[in-house]
Amino acid sequence: QVQLVESGGGLVQAGGSLRLSCAASGRTFSRVAMGWFRQAPGKEREFAAAIRWSEGTTYYADSVKGRFTISRDNAKNTVYLQMNSLKPEDTAVYYCAASSRYYGARYYYAGDDVYDYWGQGTQVTVSS
């Protein structure tokens, strides 16, 4: 089994920054890409960012582009989400996910059905 554990969430004022981490452990699997999703109260889960593990290519939702940066550390088996210029509408539970499927087009990784493993989530609250 593969475990994904998120950390780094918290309460921050609008305009502030947070860095989320997601550490992967457990059995070895072919990790092609990892993504970050978020779910606000009363709303459906939505895509935020994804990274193709081997080459580091990234893909972002329009709502976070230019403010969020996804990155990974191979040695630590960890993916990060640096969130800057946070807004109250960024308030949500943030989940990381891992996919073993390769798609030539990065936009496929915006779909939550391509991911095999999910973390438990970390709460991010942005106050106005």
C-alpha positions in Angstrom: 0.0 0.0 0.0 1.1 3.6 -0.7 0.6 6.3 1.9 0.5 10.0 1.2 0.7 12.3 4.1 0.1 16.0 3.7 1.3 18.7 6.1 1.8 22.5 6.2 -1.8 23.7 6.3 -3.0 26.3 8.7 -4.5 29.7 9.1 -3.1 32.7 7.2 -4.2 36.2 6.3 -5.1 37.2 2.8 -2.0 38.0 0.9 0.1 35.6 2.9 1.9 32.4 1.9 1.9 28.7 2.9 3.9 25.7 1.7 2.2 22.3 1.7 4.2 19.1 1.7 3.1 15.6 0.7 5.4 12.7 1.6 4.9 9.4 -0.1 5.8 6.1 1.6 5.0 2.4 1.4 5.4 0.0 -1.4 7.2 1.0 -4.6 4.9 1.9 -7.5 5.4 3.6 -10.8 4.7 7.2 -9.8 4.2 9.1 -13.1 2.6 12.2 -11.7 1.4 13.8 -8.5 -1.3 16.4 -8.1 -2.9 18.7 -5.6 -6.6 19.1 -5.4 -8.8 21.1 -3.0 -12.3 21.0 -1.7 -14.0 24.0 -0.1 -17.1 23.5 2.1 -20.2 22.7 0.1 -18.2 22.5 -3.2 -16.9 19.7 -5.3 -13.2 18.8 -5.2 -11.2 20.7 -7.8 -7.8 20.5 -9.4 -5.1 22.9 -8.4 -1.8 21.7 -9.8 0.1 18.6 -11.1 3.6 17.7 -11.8 5.0 14.9 -14.0 7.5 13.2 -11.7 10.4 12.3 -14.0 10.8 15.5 -16.0 9.2 18.0 -13.6 6.7 19.4 -16.1 3.8 21.2 -14.4 0.2 22.1 -15.0 -2.0 24.5 -13.1 -5.6 25.5 -12.8 -6.3 29.0 -14.0 -7.5 29.9 -10.6 -4.0 29.4 -9.1 -1.7 30.0 -12.0 0.9 32.6 -11.2 0.3 32.3 -7.4 0.9 28.6 -6.7 4.0 26.5 -7.6 4.2 22.8 -7.5 7.6 21.1 -7.1 9.1 17.7 -6.1 12.1 16.3 -4.3 13.0 12.9 -5.6 15.3 12.1 -2.7 12.6 12.8 -0.2 9.7 11.3 -2.1 7.9 14.6 -1.5 5.8 17.0 -3.5 5.3 20.6 -2.5 2.8 23.3 -3.2 4.0 26.8 -2.5 1.0 29.1 -2.2 1.5 32.8 -2.4 -0.8 35.8 -2.5 -3.5 33.7 -0.9 -7.1 34.7 -1.1 -10.1 33.8 1.1 -11.4 31.8 -1.8 -8.4 29.5 -1.5 -9.8 28.2 1.8 -10.3 24.5 1.4 -9.0 21.1 2.4 -6.0 20.4 0.2 -5.3 16.8 -0.9 -2.3 15.3 -2.7 -2.7 12.4 -5.1 -0.4 10.1 -7.0 -1.0 8.6 -10.5 0.8 5.7 -12.2 -0.7 6.5 -15.6 1.2 8.3 -18.3 -0.6 10.8 -20.6 1.1 12.8 -23.2 -1.2 15.8 -22.6 -0.8 17.2 -19.2 -4.4 18.4 -18.9 -5.4 14.8 -18.2 -3.9 15.2 -14.8 -6.6 17.7 -13.9 -9.1 14.8 -13.6 -9.2 13.1 -10.2 -10.1 9.8 -11.8 -6.5 9.3 -13.1 -5.1 9.2 -9.6 -4.5 5.9 -7.8 -3.7 7.1 -4.2 -4.9 10.0 -2.1 -3.8 11.6 1.1 -6.1 12.5 4.0 -5.9 16.2 3.4 -4.7 19.3 5.2 -6.9 22.3 6.0 -5.9 25.8 4.6 -7.9 28.7 5.9 -7.3 32.2 4.5 -8.9 35.1 6.5 -9.8 38.4 5.0 
